[in-house]
Amino acid sequence: MVNWHENVTLEILPVHVSQIPHAWDPTQYEVVRKATITYRPYHRNYYHSLAEAIFAVHLLACTYFQYCQHGDGSDLTAVFIDTVDDPVDWDTALQSAIEALHCLTPRPAYTIKDPKLHDRVILLESAIAGIGNTSRVYSGTSKRFRELYSSPDIQISNQFRQRMADCLGLTFQTPKPQGPYQVTIVNRRYASGRHMINSVTIAKNIKRMENVAAARVIYLEDMSLKQQAQVYMHSHIVIFTHGAACGNVIFMSPGTAAIEYSWLPRDATPHNWTTEIISDLSLPITFVGLCTIDRRNIYPQKERYIYQSDYGALTSEEKLALLEKGVCPRAPLHGCTDMVMNYAVDWSLLQPAVRLAMAEIHHQQYGIHILDADW
């Protein structure tokens, strides 16, 4: 099998039990009853891990092992074939992914380069290698993907959400149509980039709107999976920017609304990562996408650049464009990308989006709305 995302070849050797050397000591091999063999795109990223890699394990197990009809996952092992040279893995960099996978199976996952597998043989009684004909793995940037794969069955998607909720001891809470509404702004740390510098002011503006019970600003970086899921489940409207945490829309309760505010270039499809997970999993929520091309509200992290020798070589015009509009120069400047720029929300753009979200909740409707501005 050639993995579809990268030129990674997986070699599997079918053997009969009679071919296993009798001289093998039990410590030299491990028998796995059921396994999924898949790929993890961007294993350090929360969105790709939760909404793609871990969901793919659930999807395969339900489709081919009838995992959704019966079974607690106790005999299921996830095997990932990504041969990452990065020594940092989920257990050290993304504990929330470990927590999410544990909701599907108590067995630890294996990767091709897992030190625990050195000098050992894994015997798979039954295994699903690949992603099947329905999947959402890394669908955000591949047109060819949509020609080959269809969206997952809605029942399997619903069971994934419910299994996660039950595992975490949480309950989906459908809002009262008449309100009042709980609004949450998900911000990012300053140093991470895409930090909303006026989030507190925006929260105060939202709190002054009619039919708003509360508006708060939260940061997810130090939260467990359960804490993150709880934030989304208990919010009627969640506002965020492009980033890994948009994967948490899978935890939003039916009838609620998500608003994504972005300034990324339009050709970068700033809303696709969120709209596709909503469509692929048939999430019963409203989505409002906002994108502005006005870069006057972009705030580069000045301290990242001005002490670099390359910055001193820039022209006055390039320095002005960088510091006033967050436009990176053509010449190399280490760390200068749109992804690390911070920004201020334009309230004149966000306010109509919040009103639309509240109207959708009030009328018990949900759909995808794009309100991208021409300025």
N, C-alpha and C positions, 0 to 999 in steps of 0.2 A: 504494500500500500504506500502510495506517495501522499504525504500530507498536503492538503490543498493550499495552506498558507505559505509554507516555505519548502525548499527542497530538502525535506527530511524523510529518509526512507526507513520504514520500520520492517524489520525481518522477523517473521514468526515461523518457528519450526514445529509442525504438527508431529506429535509422537503418541504411540500407544503405551499404556501403562506397562505392558510387557517389555518395552524397550528401555525402561528405567533400570540403570545398573543396580543390582541387588546389593552391591558393596557400598552404595551411598549411605552415609550417615544421615539421619533425619535433620541434623543441623545444617546440612548442605543444600537443602531444598525446602520450599514452602508450597503447599497446595492451596490454591485460591479457587473457591467454588464458582464465583461469578465475578467478572471484571468488565469494566468499560475502559477502552484504550483510546484516548483522545489527546488533543493538543491544547495547551494553555496559551492564548495570545496575551502578551504583556503581563506576565505573572505577578508583577509588583503593583499592578493597577487594580483598584477595588472594583471598578465597573466591569472590566473584562473578566475578572475572576468570578464575581458573583453572577452577573447577568449572562455570561457566556460559558465559561469553563464549567462552573458548578451546575448551572442550569442544564448544560449538555449531558452531564452525568445522570441527572434526574430524567431527562427526556429519553435517553437511551434505555435506562433501566425500566422505565414504564412501558416503552414501546416494545422491547424485545424480551424483557424478563418479567413482564406483568407486575412490576414493582408497585404500581398504583393500586392494583386490585388486591394484592396480598403481599405479605412480607414486610419486615421492619428494617430491611437493609443490613441486617447483621452479617449476612454472607456476601455482601457486595464490597468490592475493592475498586477504587478509582486509580487507574494507571495513566500517567501523563508522559507523552513521548517527547516533550520539548527538551532539547539538550542544551539547557541554558548554561553558559559559562559563568554567569553571575552566581557567586556562592550564597547570596542572600535569597532565601526562599520564604514561603508563607509562614513558616514557624517562627521566623525572626522579623519579618518585615510586614506581614499582613495577617495578624492573628484572627481578624474578622473572617477571613476566607476559611481558615481552619474551623472556626465556629460554624459557619454556614455548611461546610461539607459534613461536619459531624451531625447536622440535622438530617442528612440523607443516609449516612452510614457511620457506625462507630469505629470502623476499621480505618487505620491510617492510610493515606494515599502514598503511592510510589511514583517516583520519576525515574527516567532512564539512568541518570547519574547518581541515584540515591546511594550514599555510602553503605546503607544497610543491606544493599543487594550485592555488594562486592563478594565474589567467590561463592555466590549462591545461585540456585536455579529456581525460577518461579514456574510452577506447573498450574496452568489455567484449565479448569474443567470446562468452563463455558466463558466465552469472551465476545464482546462486541467491539470490533476495531473500526474506527471511523465515526462519522456523525450522522449516518442515515440520510434519508431523503427529505426530512423536515428538520430544520435547525435554524439557529440565529447566531451561530458562532461568527464573530467578526464580520457581520453583514454591513456594517456602517460605511465601508469604503469600497466595496466590490460590486460593480454592476453585474459582472458575470455570476456572482453568487446567487442573485435573484433569479437567474435563468435556470439554475440547477436545483435550487432548494425552495421548498414552500414553508410557510409559517407553521409552528407547532400546533397541535390540536388544543383547542381552548380548554378542554377538560384536564389535560395534562398540565397546562399552564396554571389553571386554578388550583390543582392539587399541589403544585410546587409552592404557591403562595400560602396555601393552608397548612402544608406540612411545616414550612418555615415558621409560621405564626404559632402553631401548636408546640413545636419544639422549643420556641423561645418563651412560651407561656403568655402570649399576647393575643388580643382579640381585635379584629377589624371593627371600627366604629363609624357607621354611616352617619353623616351629619344631619341635623334637622334642617329641612329646606329653608325654613324661615330665619335661620340663624339664631343668635349671633355667631360669628365665625372666628375660629382660632387661626391666626396667620403666623407662619414661621419663616424667617429669613435665614437660609443656610449660607453662612459666610466662610471664607477661607482665610488662613493665616496670611499675614502681610508678606512674609518671606516666600510663601508658596506661589505667589502670583495669583491673579484674578481675585484679589481681595477687594471687597466693596468698602471703600473708605468712608462712605457716608451712610453705612447701614443703620446706625442708631437714629440718625435723622429720618431716614426712610421709615423705620419702624414707628417713630412718633407720628409721622404723617398718616400712615396706615391706621394707627390707633384712633386718629381723629375722624376717620371715615365712618359713615353711618353703618350700623349693624356689624361692627367689629368688636368682639369681646376682648381680644388681646392680640398684641403683635410682639414677637420676641426675636432676638438674634441668637443663633447658636452656632457652635463650631463642632464638627464631627470628628476631628483628627484623633482625639483621645477617648472616643466613645467605643464601647463594645458593640458587637453586632446587635445585641438586644436593645441597647440604648438608642442606636441609630434607627432601628425599626420602630421603636416606640415613638420617637419624634415624628416620623412620617405618618404612622397610624393615627396619632392623636391630633394631627393638624388638618384643618379643613382646606387651607391654601398654603402651599410651600413655594417659596421663591428662591431660586438658585441660579448660578451661572454654569457655563459649560465646564464639566469636570467629572471626576470619578463618581462623586456622590449622586449624580443623576440616576445611577443604577438603583438607588433606594426607592424609586417610584414604584417598584414592585411591592413595596410595603404599604402604599397608600390605600386608604379605605375607599370602598365604592362610593361614587358620587362626590368625591373631593376634586381639587384642582391643583395643577402644577404650573408654575410660571418660570420660564427660562429667559434670563436677560443676558444678551451677548453683544459683543462688538467685533467678533471675529469676522474676517473677510467672507463675503457671501459665497464665494466659490469653495469655501471650506465647509459648507453645509453645517452651520453652527447648531442647528436643532436636530439633525438626523439621529444622533445617538440616543436622544430621548424619544423622539417620535417613533423610531423603529422598535424600541423595546415596548412602548405602549401598544403599537400595532401588532407586533409579533406575539405578545402575550395576551392580547385582547383585554387590556386593563380597562376597567369601567371608570375611568377618570377623565377630566377635561385637561387639555394641554393648551397653554397660550405661549407662543414663542415671540420674543421681542429681540430685534437686532437693530443697532444703529450704526451708521457709517461715520458719524460725527466723532472724531478722535480728540476733540478738545477736552473731553472728560477722562482721557487716559492718563494715568499717572505712572510713569516708569519708575522703577526702583533706582533712583539716581546713584545711590552708593554702589550699585553693581558695576557701573560703567566708568564713572569719572576718574577712577584711580588706575584704570588700565592704560597701558602705553598706546594701544590702538585708538583709544578715545582721543588722545592728544593729536593724533594724525588726521582726525576728521576735520572737514571744513566747518566754518561757522554756520552755514546753512544746514549741514547734517546734524550738528549739535543741537540747533534750534528745533529741528524737526523731531529729534529724539526726545528732548526734554519737554517740549510743548505738546506734541501729539503722539508720542510713543511710536514713532516711525523709525525702525531700525535702518542703519545705513547699508548700502550695498557692500561696502568693505566689511570684512569679518570683524565682529565685535563680540567677544565671548559672552555667551548667555543671553544675547539679545534676541528674543522671540516674542510674539504676541502672547504666548502662554504664560509668561512671567510678568506681564503688565498688570498693574492694578487699575481700578476705575472708580468713577463716581456714577451712581445711577441718576438718570434724568427723570425726575419725578413726573414731568409732563408726558413722558412715554409710559411709565409704569402705572400711573393712576388709572388710565382707561383699561389696562390689562387686568388690574385687580377688580375693577367694576364688572368686567366681562366674566371673570371667574366666579364672582359672587352671583351674578345673574344665572349662570349655568347651574350652579348648585341650587339656587332657589327654584328653578324650573325643572330640576331633576333631569338635566340633560348632560351629555358629555360628548366631546368631540375634540378635534385638533384645529386650533386657530393660529394663524401666523399674522402678527401685526408689525412686521418689520417696517421700520421707518425709512424714508428716503433722505433723511438728513442725519 
